[in-house]
């Protein structure tokens, strides 16, 4: 699910809006904090209870309310779920192993990949594993998202091998210990927590008991929650889902022609079910409302939750993605002979006379503040028009036919610790906000016992993407006033903003509207030597982070399979005839 797709930013990139600033030393001093040590002890204690299987009574963890009525925040991480035995994980592991087990090429292919999102990074990583030389181009700095998915978790494990193994950390020559990639994930309790618009400041929980397998843990979570849906609504929704359960994948695929709202009406599901649950779920999955989202997307997500015990469990990366996750992937690619070139946008695709790709023409992108410096002005002129060639080409960026959804991430630092929150991802059920989290409680890098930092997904964002940052923050504060009625006021008469940062992504995952499934292309395009990667390409996870990673693997697999044809193609060199901008 995209709901854990926070694009955290490093403190150095933030706009300064106050005298207070993030203290970089906090990252190194957390271990000495008695509060954090208590939380760590709680985590160890929780893990021990699970090992001893004495947590049968923990079907639901109720958050005790102090006398002031605010929620008590536990701020503790949970053990990594056992994902390795699930069918999807084993399938992902087998595909990953195929690259390492493939015959080493006599002449490694140079594969030029445009786009260093998850799809591009994934394609480059697995091509490097197969012995080839990816050249990864990215117009911006690296960006990445993560989630509790089998292919993503498989990728973490493989990077863990590079850093010293999936289980044990490793020690350097100075005797310092380093963790694996998996250690950088902070798993949260298996719950889905929704704000209650009708009861400002209150939440409703779906708690998935660890002692029950799928689908019974999900059924239990739904049956135990009586705040959002009545028993009559639950029964009618279950009856509406029967055709999907009986019809299987063929039925799910056939629902691509219907929006979520249309499907609910056709199946006789009460409208309140959509209002209470599926508006939030649609915005979390695809950043759009249920009247636009294809029902196929919802059914695929529900099917995964019902088949995999930990399918809906969430984790947070313990710091900003470029440093904590992107760089290990980049280092892995480079260690195997690949290249990663930032600030390099593909300006033009030049074709041969046979209409196959001859080369990419690049445009060098420099930060605006550098363009005033003479030497950089000359560098920009010289860099534009640079040519890069390869034996194969991958386009790992959105395409016009499948329009990317605009989304906005808002980060706000407050002058105090907000009490009405959880150490978890929260569904806001707000008209303008999708999900949010108090990163000072959920993430080690932003841990602060005295001040909160909220990170929020502003969606749907189509009408807001061109608005100013100030307008977006003002609108966000009005919504937060409803979520934190006792602590936040839109005019900042209560909690005050110390600083904020707004991250706009004009085209994120593809917009999964009805009838777009036939438009999704395969990773191997009809043009020889030209491949596609991205969640919009054909793969079973649709518009998601997992879909992006899987598409990169499938793209790499197609290139490895086409090795002989690509080698022979590189021997042919018709003259260039035309260009595609």
Secondary structure by P-SEA (a helix, b strand, c coil): cccccccccccccccccccccccccccccccccaaaaaaaaaaaaaaaaaaacccccccbbbbbbccccbbbbcccccccccccccaaaaaaaaaaaaaaaccccccccbbbbccccaaaaaaaaaaaaabbbbbbbbcccccccccccaaaaaaaaaaaaaaccccbbbbcccbbbbbcccccccccccbbbbbbcccccccccbbbbcccccaaaaaaaaaaccccccaaaaaaaaaaaaaaaaacaaaaaaaccccaaaaaaaacccaaaaaacaaaaaaaacccccccccaaaaaaaaaaaaacccccbbbbcccccccccaaaaaaaaaaabbbbbccccccbbbbcccccccbbbbbbbccccccccaaaaaaaaaacbbbbbccbbbbccccccbbbbbbbbbbbbcccccccccccccccccccccccccccccccccccccbbbbbbbbccccccccccaaaaaaaaaaaaaaaccccccccccccccccbbbbbbccccccccccccccccccccccccbbbbcccccccccccaaaaaaaaaaaaaaaaaaaaaaaaaaacccccccccc
